[in-house]
Amino acid sequence: MRALPHDRSSLLYGDGKPSVMMLESIDRWMTAMVSDEGSGGEGPDVSMEAVVISKERGVICGTFVIDRLLETHYPSCSVEWGVSEGSMVDVGDEVLRISGNGVEMLRSERVLLNVLGRLSGISTNSSRWINEAGSMGVASTRKVDWGLLDKWAVHVGGGLTHRLSREDALMIKDSEVLSSRVVNETEDEALAKLVLEIDMDTNSSFTVIEVRSIEQALTVADIWKGVQTERAGSERVVILLDNMGSELSSMVSRRLEEEGLREWCVLEGSGGISLEEVREWSTSGVDLISTSSINRGVLPLDLSMRFRGE
């Protein structure tokens, strides 16, 4: 199976460390949360120790995020991890041990648990979608609450990040098509014009084009094949089947096969897909589905910090 262009995780983490892009995102989110938490409250100005325990089964995500949080905002605190990024934990498992000045320990507690719990909740949910999907890919969308942190958590659970930003890959949506139409030009003609205008040298490795009918999918694939053949290229276009459902998407896949166009496309199903419908999609002929439900409205993993002596 050819790799899908939707895995952008290497832009977030590589060579054993988070990228500059990822660190900048972490710093923005952590600074906001630490500021909101404030620095009030009392605490013993002595060295203390605590342990974070999992109260349910799940996938841990955010180890280097927590490392960065403590290093930047609570420098007296140090952490010893009992798990690695992406580890599965059960009820009662020790996730980490933390030690440091009592004042900073207590100030860091809620931020640490909120961040680690939320990211681990997303990774746990992502793993559920992946288990249902079989060989089909599952990607998040750009509907994220915590930006790149959400994207990373989806990846840790086995999902695909999809585009990280508007700059990350070209996407032609129906709004671009409608806004580009001139007088007496149909929507399909406007779409075809935009596909022909794509700068293949810059965008051919990852371009997403939204369609809403079988005819539009065939038009996009046929133009893409022609341009790629002319330039001796082999890249595939991502055709996003917007709110077309698994049955109609299956028809799109079959028609593309019949027209000799399927090999030039990555088919992405999207729009209102629930976890209960994933198995239907896995036999629809699409290469992946994308959904914001993989990361939004997800319960955090239940974690508890227990101070020594508790």
C-alpha positions as a LaTeX table, in Angstrom:
\begin{tabular}{lrrr}
\hline
Residue & $x$ (\AA) & $y$ (\AA) & $z$ (\AA) \\
\hline
Met1 & 0.00 & 0.00 & 0.00 \\
Arg2 & 1.37 & 3.44 & $-0.95$ \\
Ala3 & 1.85 & 5.86 & 1.91 \\
Leu4 & $-0.78$ & 8.55 & 2.36 \\
Pro5 & 0.37 & 12.19 & 2.33 \\
His6 & $-1.79$ & 12.86 & 5.40 \\
Asp7 & 0.90 & 11.77 & 7.86 \\
Arg8 & 2.68 & 15.03 & 8.75 \\
Ser9 & 3.96 & 13.82 & 12.13 \\
Ser10 & 7.58 & 14.10 & 10.99 \\
Leu11 & 7.10 & 17.88 & 10.89 \\
Leu12 & 6.22 & 17.80 & 14.59 \\
Tyr13 & 8.81 & 15.37 & 15.92 \\
Gly14 & 12.02 & 13.93 & 14.52 \\
Asp15 & 15.53 & 12.86 & 15.47 \\
Gly16 & 14.30 & 12.04 & 18.96 \\
Lys17 & 12.97 & 15.50 & 19.78 \\
Pro18 & 10.08 & 17.86 & 19.02 \\
Ser19 & 10.56 & 20.22 & 16.09 \\
Val20 & 10.90 & 23.99 & 16.46 \\
Met21 & 7.34 & 24.29 & 15.15 \\
Met22 & 6.08 & 21.93 & 17.83 \\
Leu23 & 8.06 & 23.59 & 20.63 \\
Glu24 & 6.70 & 27.00 & 19.68 \\
Ser25 & 3.16 & 25.62 & 19.78 \\
Ile26 & 3.77 & 23.94 & 23.14 \\
Asp27 & 5.14 & 27.16 & 24.60 \\
Arg28 & 2.13 & 29.18 & 23.45 \\
Trp29 & $-0.40$ & 26.76 & 24.95 \\
Met30 & 1.51 & 26.13 & 28.17 \\
Thr31 & 2.05 & 29.85 & 28.79 \\
Ala32 & $-1.67$ & 30.50 & 28.38 \\
Met33 & $-2.66$ & 27.71 & 30.75 \\
Val34 & $-0.09$ & 28.58 & 33.40 \\
Ser35 & $-1.22$ & 32.23 & 33.22 \\
Asp36 & $-4.86$ & 31.24 & 33.62 \\
Glu37 & $-4.02$ & 29.02 & 36.57 \\
Gly38 & $-2.22$ & 31.88 & 38.30 \\
Ser39 & 0.34 & 31.63 & 41.06 \\
Gly40 & $-1.78$ & 32.02 & 44.18 \\
Gly41 & $-2.35$ & 29.53 & 46.97 \\
Glu42 & $-0.18$ & 28.33 & 49.79 \\
Gly43 & 2.30 & 25.48 & 49.82 \\
Pro44 & 5.19 & 24.16 & 51.87 \\
Asp45 & 8.51 & 25.65 & 50.81 \\
Val46 & 10.26 & 22.29 & 51.11 \\
Ser47 & 11.15 & 19.41 & 48.81 \\
Met48 & 8.24 & 17.10 & 48.01 \\
Glu49 & 7.51 & 14.03 & 45.90 \\
Ala50 & 4.37 & 12.82 & 44.16 \\
Val51 & 3.27 & 10.15 & 41.71 \\
Val52 & 0.71 & 10.34 & 38.89 \\
Ile53 & $-1.52$ & 7.27 & 38.67 \\
Ser54 & $-3.89$ & 6.28 & 35.86 \\
Lys55 & $-7.46$ & 5.64 & 37.01 \\
Glu56 & $-8.51$ & 4.04 & 33.72 \\
Arg57 & $-7.11$ & 2.22 & 30.70 \\
Gly58 & $-5.72$ & 4.43 & 27.96 \\
Val59 & $-2.87$ & 5.62 & 25.73 \\
Ile60 & $-0.43$ & 8.10 & 27.28 \\
Cys61 & 0.44 & 11.17 & 25.22 \\
Gly62 & 2.30 & 14.35 & 26.05 \\
Thr63 & 5.47 & 13.23 & 27.82 \\
Phe64 & 7.70 & 15.80 & 26.11 \\
Val65 & 4.97 & 18.42 & 26.49 \\
Ile66 & 5.06 & 17.95 & 30.26 \\
Asp67 & 8.86 & 17.98 & 30.23 \\
Arg68 & 8.75 & 21.33 & 28.45 \\
Leu69 & 6.06 & 22.67 & 30.80 \\
Leu70 & 8.10 & 21.92 & 33.91 \\
Glu71 & 11.39 & 23.08 & 32.42 \\
Thr72 & 9.91 & 26.44 & 31.40 \\
His73 & 7.44 & 27.25 & 34.18 \\
Tyr74 & 8.28 & 25.08 & 37.19 \\
Pro75 & 12.06 & 24.65 & 37.01 \\
Ser76 & 12.46 & 23.21 & 40.52 \\
Cys77 & 10.37 & 20.19 & 39.48 \\
Ser78 & 11.86 & 17.12 & 37.81 \\
Val79 & 10.03 & 14.12 & 36.45 \\
Glu80 & 10.82 & 10.44 & 36.08 \\
Trp81 & 8.55 & 8.72 & 33.58 \\
Gly82 & 7.22 & 5.23 & 34.24 \\
Val83 & 5.92 & 5.00 & 30.66 \\
Ser84 & 6.92 & 6.20 & 27.21 \\
Glu85 & 4.97 & 8.20 & 24.63 \\
Gly86 & 2.19 & 6.02 & 23.23 \\
Ser87 & 2.28 & 3.46 & 26.06 \\
Met88 & $-0.96$ & 1.74 & 27.07 \\
Val89 & $-1.69$ & 2.03 & 30.78 \\
Asp90 & $-4.23$ & 0.24 & 32.96 \\
Val91 & $-6.01$ & 1.22 & 36.16 \\
Gly92 & $-3.50$ & 1.81 & 38.92 \\
Asp93 & $-0.44$ & 2.08 & 36.68 \\
Glu94 & 2.20 & 4.61 & 37.64 \\
Val95 & 2.63 & 7.15 & 34.85 \\
Leu96 & 5.32 & 9.37 & 36.37 \\
Arg97 & 7.06 & 10.46 & 39.54 \\
Ile98 & 7.64 & 14.15 & 40.16 \\
Ser99 & 9.76 & 15.88 & 42.76 \\
Gly100 & 10.58 & 19.50 & 43.55 \\
Asn101 & 9.79 & 22.49 & 45.69 \\
Gly102 & 6.40 & 22.10 & 47.36 \\
Val103 & 5.11 & 25.49 & 46.22 \\
Glu104 & 5.83 & 24.78 & 42.55 \\
Met105 & 4.64 & 21.18 & 42.84 \\
Leu106 & 1.20 & 22.32 & 43.97 \\
Arg107 & 1.05 & 25.09 & 41.37 \\
Ser108 & 1.92 & 22.65 & 38.58 \\
Glu109 & $-0.50$ & 19.91 & 39.62 \\
Arg110 & $-3.67$ & 21.03 & 37.85 \\
Val111 & $-1.96$ & 22.22 & 34.67 \\
Leu112 & 0.05 & 19.00 & 34.41 \\
Leu113 & $-2.99$ & 16.77 & 34.92 \\
Asn114 & $-5.15$ & 18.83 & 32.54 \\
Val115 & $-2.60$ & 18.70 & 29.74 \\
Leu116 & $-1.55$ & 15.08 & 30.14 \\
Gly117 & $-5.13$ & 13.91 & 30.67 \\
Arg118 & $-6.53$ & 15.73 & 27.65 \\
Leu119 & $-3.83$ & 14.66 & 25.22 \\
Ser120 & $-3.98$ & 11.07 & 26.48 \\
Gly121 & $-7.77$ & 11.14 & 26.10 \\
Ile122 & $-7.42$ & 12.10 & 22.45 \\
Ser123 & $-4.79$ & 9.42 & 21.83 \\
Thr124 & $-7.01$ & 6.84 & 23.49 \\
Asn125 & $-9.96$ & 7.87 & 21.35 \\
Ser126 & $-7.77$ & 7.88 & 18.23 \\
Ser127 & $-6.78$ & 4.28 & 18.95 \\
Arg128 & $-10.48$ & 3.30 & 19.10 \\
Trp129 & $-11.08$ & 4.73 & 15.63 \\
Ile130 & $-7.99$ & 3.00 & 14.26 \\
Asn131 & $-9.04$ & $-0.36$ & 15.69 \\
Glu132 & $-12.41$ & $-0.05$ & 13.95 \\
Ala133 & $-10.91$ & 1.12 & 10.65 \\
Gly134 & $-8.70$ & $-1.87$ & 9.87 \\
Ser135 & $-6.42$ & $-1.06$ & 6.93 \\
Met136 & $-8.25$ & 2.20 & 6.15 \\
Gly137 & $-6.62$ & 5.39 & 7.39 \\
Val138 & $-8.31$ & 7.78 & 9.81 \\
Ala139 & $-7.27$ & 11.44 & 9.93 \\
Ser140 & $-8.18$ & 14.46 & 11.99 \\
Thr141 & $-9.35$ & 17.65 & 10.33 \\
Arg142 & $-8.28$ & 21.25 & 10.93 \\
Lys143 & $-11.08$ & 21.59 & 13.49 \\
Val144 & $-8.83$ & 21.43 & 16.53 \\
Asp145 & $-9.09$ & 22.94 & 20.00 \\
Trp146 & $-5.40$ & 22.86 & 20.94 \\
Gly147 & $-3.78$ & 23.23 & 17.54 \\
Leu148 & $-0.73$ & 21.07 & 16.89 \\
Leu149 & $-1.08$ & 19.41 & 20.28 \\
Asp150 & $-4.34$ & 17.83 & 19.09 \\
Lys151 & $-2.66$ & 16.75 & 15.87 \\
Trp152 & 0.17 & 15.09 & 17.78 \\
Ala153 & $-2.23$ & 13.29 & 20.12 \\
Val154 & $-4.15$ & 11.88 & 17.15 \\
His155 & $-0.85$ & 10.63 & 15.70 \\
Val156 & 0.20 & 8.96 & 18.97 \\
Gly157 & $-3.08$ & 7.04 & 18.95 \\
Gly158 & $-2.40$ & 5.78 & 15.43 \\
Gly159 & $-4.33$ & 8.35 & 13.41 \\
Leu160 & $-3.17$ & 10.69 & 10.65 \\
Thr161 & $-2.54$ & 14.37 & 11.31 \\
His162 & $-3.81$ & 15.63 & 7.92 \\
Arg163 & $-2.81$ & 19.24 & 7.10 \\
Leu164 & $-1.16$ & 21.08 & 9.97 \\
Ser165 & $-2.14$ & 24.52 & 8.67 \\
Arg166 & $-3.40$ & 26.29 & 5.55 \\
Glu167 & 0.21 & 26.59 & 4.42 \\
Asp168 & 0.95 & 22.90 & 4.84 \\
Ala169 & $-0.85$ & 21.72 & 1.70 \\
Leu170 & $-3.10$ & 23.15 & $-0.99$ \\
Met171 & $-6.81$ & 22.54 & $-0.51$ \\
Ile172 & $-9.49$ & 23.59 & $-2.97$ \\
Lys173 & $-12.89$ & 23.70 & $-1.29$ \\
Asp174 & $-16.31$ & 24.56 & $-2.67$ \\
Ser175 & $-15.91$ & 28.10 & $-1.27$ \\
Glu176 & $-12.85$ & 28.66 & $-3.47$ \\
Val177 & $-14.69$ & 27.22 & $-6.46$ \\
Leu178 & $-17.77$ & 29.41 & $-5.96$ \\
Ser179 & $-15.73$ & 32.57 & $-5.37$ \\
Ser180 & $-13.69$ & 32.00 & $-8.54$ \\
Arg181 & $-16.68$ & 31.61 & $-10.88$ \\
Val182 & $-17.15$ & 34.17 & $-13.61$ \\
Val183 & $-20.35$ & 35.08 & $-15.41$ \\
Asn184 & $-22.03$ & 32.15 & $-17.22$ \\
Glu185 & $-19.46$ & 29.66 & $-15.82$ \\
Thr186 & $-20.82$ & 26.52 & $-14.12$ \\
Glu187 & $-19.50$ & 25.26 & $-10.80$ \\
Asp188 & $-17.95$ & 22.22 & $-12.51$ \\
Glu189 & $-16.24$ & 24.45 & $-15.08$ \\
Ala190 & $-14.85$ & 26.66 & $-12.30$ \\
Leu191 & $-13.54$ & 23.58 & $-10.49$ \\
Ala192 & $-11.85$ & 22.28 & $-13.63$ \\
Lys193 & $-10.21$ & 25.68 & $-14.19$ \\
Leu194 & $-8.78$ & 25.72 & $-10.66$ \\
Val195 & $-7.36$ & 22.21 & $-11.02$ \\
Leu196 & $-5.66$ & 23.16 & $-14.29$ \\
Glu197 & $-4.10$ & 26.19 & $-12.60$ \\
Ile198 & $-2.40$ & 24.19 & $-9.82$ \\
Asp199 & 1.37 & 24.67 & $-9.64$ \\
Met200 & 2.44 & 21.04 & $-9.75$ \\
Asp201 & 6.07 & 21.79 & $-8.91$ \\
Thr202 & 4.95 & 23.21 & $-5.58$ \\
Asn203 & 1.78 & 21.34 & $-4.70$ \\
Ser204 & 1.63 & 17.97 & $-6.44$ \\
Ser205 & 2.86 & 15.95 & $-3.44$ \\
Phe206 & $-0.16$ & 16.92 & $-1.32$ \\
Thr207 & $-3.19$ & 18.62 & $-2.85$ \\
Val208 & $-6.73$ & 18.12 & $-1.54$ \\
Ile209 & $-9.70$ & 18.88 & $-3.77$ \\
Glu210 & $-13.22$ & 18.77 & $-2.35$ \\
Val211 & $-15.95$ & 17.34 & $-4.58$ \\
Arg212 & $-19.66$ & 16.78 & $-4.06$ \\
Ser213 & $-20.60$ & 14.47 & $-6.92$ \\
Ile214 & $-19.34$ & 11.52 & $-8.95$ \\
Glu215 & $-19.00$ & 13.77 & $-11.99$ \\
Gln216 & $-16.78$ & 16.24 & $-10.14$ \\
Ala217 & $-14.56$ & 13.42 & $-8.87$ \\
Leu218 & $-14.14$ & 12.07 & $-12.42$ \\
Thr219 & $-13.37$ & 15.55 & $-13.76$ \\
Val220 & $-10.68$ & 16.20 & $-11.15$ \\
Ala221 & $-9.06$ & 12.79 & $-11.61$ \\
Asp222 & $-9.06$ & 13.05 & $-15.41$ \\
Ile223 & $-7.44$ & 16.51 & $-15.41$ \\
Trp224 & $-4.90$ & 15.44 & $-12.80$ \\
Lys225 & $-3.96$ & 12.35 & $-14.78$ \\
Gly226 & $-3.49$ & 14.42 & $-17.93$ \\
Val227 & $-1.26$ & 16.99 & $-16.27$ \\
Gln228 & 0.79 & 14.38 & $-14.42$ \\
Thr229 & 1.26 & 12.31 & $-17.56$ \\
Glu230 & 2.40 & 15.39 & $-19.48$ \\
Arg231 & 5.03 & 16.21 & $-16.84$ \\
Ala232 & 6.01 & 12.54 & $-16.35$ \\
Gly233 & 4.84 & 12.72 & $-12.73$ \\
Ser234 & 3.32 & 10.01 & $-10.54$ \\
Glu235 & 1.85 & 11.96 & $-7.61$ \\
Arg236 & $-1.75$ & 11.35 & $-6.62$ \\
Val237 & $-4.40$ & 13.96 & $-5.91$ \\
Val238 & $-6.48$ & 13.69 & $-2.75$ \\
Ile239 & $-10.16$ & 13.82 & $-3.71$ \\
Leu240 & $-12.20$ & 14.68 & $-0.64$ \\
Leu241 & $-15.70$ & 13.24 & $-0.94$ \\
Asp242 & $-17.63$ & 15.82 & 1.05 \\
Asn243 & $-20.75$ & 14.51 & 2.84 \\
Met244 & $-21.27$ & 11.85 & 0.17 \\
Gly245 & $-21.69$ & 8.90 & 2.55 \\
Ser246 & $-20.12$ & 5.45 & 2.29 \\
Glu247 & $-22.44$ & 4.10 & $-0.44$ \\
Leu248 & $-21.98$ & 7.01 & $-2.86$ \\
Ser249 & $-18.26$ & 7.06 & $-2.09$ \\
Ser250 & $-18.11$ & 3.39 & $-3.04$ \\
Met251 & $-19.73$ & 4.28 & $-6.37$ \\
Val252 & $-17.09$ & 6.97 & $-6.92$ \\
Ser253 & $-14.31$ & 4.43 & $-6.35$ \\
Arg254 & $-15.86$ & 1.98 & $-8.81$ \\
Arg255 & $-16.36$ & 4.62 & $-11.52$ \\
Leu256 & $-12.75$ & 5.77 & $-11.16$ \\
Glu257 & $-11.63$ & 2.15 & $-11.55$ \\
Glu258 & $-13.76$ & 1.75 & $-14.66$ \\
Glu259 & $-12.31$ & 4.91 & $-16.19$ \\
Gly260 & $-8.71$ & 3.94 & $-15.39$ \\
Leu261 & $-8.33$ & 6.88 & $-13.02$ \\
Arg262 & $-8.29$ & 5.29 & $-9.56$ \\
Glu263 & $-4.49$ & 4.95 & $-9.38$ \\
Trp264 & $-4.16$ & 8.74 & $-9.69$ \\
Cys265 & $-6.26$ & 9.42 & $-6.61$ \\
Val266 & $-6.34$ & 9.16 & $-2.86$ \\
Leu267 & $-10.00$ & 9.00 & $-1.87$ \\
Glu268 & $-10.91$ & 10.66 & 1.42 \\
Gly269 & $-14.39$ & 10.33 & 2.88 \\
Ser270 & $-15.50$ & 13.11 & 5.20 \\
Gly271 & $-18.53$ & 14.71 & 6.79 \\
Gly272 & $-20.50$ & 13.63 & 9.85 \\
Ile273 & $-18.87$ & 10.20 & 10.24 \\
Ser274 & $-19.45$ & 8.50 & 13.58 \\
Leu275 & $-17.39$ & 5.78 & 15.23 \\
Glu276 & $-20.28$ & 3.35 & 14.71 \\
Glu277 & $-20.08$ & 3.91 & 10.93 \\
Val278 & $-16.35$ & 3.31 & 10.54 \\
Arg279 & $-16.68$ & $-0.36$ & 9.57 \\
Glu280 & $-19.11$ & 0.57 & 6.78 \\
Trp281 & $-16.54$ & 3.00 & 5.44 \\
Ser282 & $-13.73$ & 0.44 & 5.66 \\
Thr283 & $-15.36$ & $-1.51$ & 2.82 \\
Ser284 & $-16.36$ & 1.53 & 0.74 \\
Gly285 & $-13.20$ & 1.72 & $-1.35$ \\
Val286 & $-11.87$ & 4.97 & 0.14 \\
Asp287 & $-8.29$ & 5.17 & 1.34 \\
Leu288 & $-9.11$ & 7.09 & 4.49 \\
Ile289 & $-11.77$ & 9.02 & 6.34 \\
Ser290 & $-11.30$ & 12.33 & 8.13 \\
Thr291 & $-13.27$ & 13.51 & 11.13 \\
Ser292 & $-13.07$ & 16.07 & 13.92 \\
Ser293 & $-14.73$ & 13.57 & 16.26 \\
Ile294 & $-11.39$ & 11.86 & 16.71 \\
Asn295 & $-10.11$ & 14.81 & 18.77 \\
Arg296 & $-13.03$ & 17.09 & 19.68 \\
Gly297 & $-15.46$ & 16.51 & 22.53 \\
Val298 & $-13.24$ & 13.73 & 23.87 \\
Leu299 & $-13.12$ & 12.98 & 27.59 \\
Pro300 & $-9.66$ & 13.29 & 29.13 \\
Leu301 & $-7.94$ & 10.23 & 30.53 \\
Asp302 & $-8.60$ & 10.15 & 34.27 \\
Leu303 & $-5.30$ & 10.71 & 36.07 \\
Ser304 & $-4.54$ & 11.50 & 39.70 \\
Met305 & $-1.51$ & 13.02 & 41.41 \\
Arg306 & $-0.81$ & 11.57 & 44.83 \\
Phe307 & 1.66 & 13.30 & 47.07 \\
Arg308 & 3.95 & 11.22 & 49.23 \\
Gly309 & 2.21 & 10.29 & 52.46 \\
Glu310 & $-1.30$ & 10.51 & 50.95 \\
\hline
\end{tabular}
